[in-house]
Amino acid sequence: MESLAALYKNHIVTLQERTRDVLARFQMDALLIHSGELVNVFLDDHPYPFKVNPQFKAWVPVTQVPNCWLLVDGVNKPKLWFYLPVDYWHNVERCRPLSGPKR
């Protein structure tokens, strides 16, 4: 059975191929995909539960962090901007890499 990291790598290769095809068809350079944002409840300091953008989730296994961005061009390694503010009140999920040294 393949490891999770190997399956994820194959998944990204497939998404890169599809992205290349779509970008060529529509004569675009890249896609910029947002993870989504928190929506505040009127007159309250608690937001509604966060729901990640499914197009973002297809690329990145992060489901609880708003305001992340992913730049994909179908050729180069996708670039992720991970939202991690220094904030006393709000906790942001921390992720560990799929491969490499474990912390």
N, C-alpha and C positions, 0 to 999 in steps of 0.2 A: 504494500500500500504506500502511495506517495505521501510525503510529508506535507504539512499544511503550507510551508514556505514554497515548496515546489508547485503545489496546486495554485497558489496565489500568483506565482511568477507566470505560469501558463495562462491564467486568467487575464493578467495585465497584457501579455503578448496579444491575446485575442482582442482585447479592448483597443490596443494600439492599432492593430490592423483595421478594425472597424472605423476608428477615428480618422486614420489616413484616407480611407475611401470616402467618408462623408466630407472631410475638409476639401479634398480634391473635387468632388462633385459640386460643392457650393463655392469653390474658389476662395476658401478662407485659410488663414494662417494657423490658427489655434483655437482651442476652446478654453474659456475661463469659467470654472464651475465653482459655485458657492455652496457651502454646506448648509446654509440657512441661517436664520437669526431668531433670537428670542422675541416673542410678542408679549408686551406687558399688558396686564389686566388693568382696565380703567380704574383709576384712583386706588391702586394697590401697588405694593412694592414687590410682589411676587409675579413672575411671568407665567404664562401658560406652559405646560410641558413641551419641551423641545422635540420637534420632529425633523430629522435630518432629510435633506434633499436626496431623493432616491438616486439621482444621477451622480451625486457625489459619493454616496454609499457604495455604488457599483465599483468605484475605483479604490476607495479608501475604507478600511474597516473601522471607521470612527463614527459612532452614532450619537454621542452625547456632547459634542463640542460645537457650538455655533460659531459663525464668523470665520471659518477656515476657507481657504481658496486653493484650487488646484488648477494649474496651467498644463494643458495637454496639447501637443502638436502632432502626435502620431509617429514621430521619429525619435525625438530625444526622450530621455528619462523624464517622466512627469515631475513637475515642481510643486511642492506642497508648502503653503503658508499656514502654519498651525497657530491658532489663536490661543495664546497663553498669557493673559494679562496678570500683572502683579496687583492683586486686589484682595483686600481684607475680607470683604463680605461674600464674594462669589467664588466658589470652588470650581475649577476647571479640570476635567478628566485628564490624567496624564497617561500617555501610551508608551509602551516599550516597543522597540523594533521587532519585526518578525524574525530577523536573523542578526547575527553579530553577538557581541558580548552581552550577557544578561547582567542587569544592575541590581 
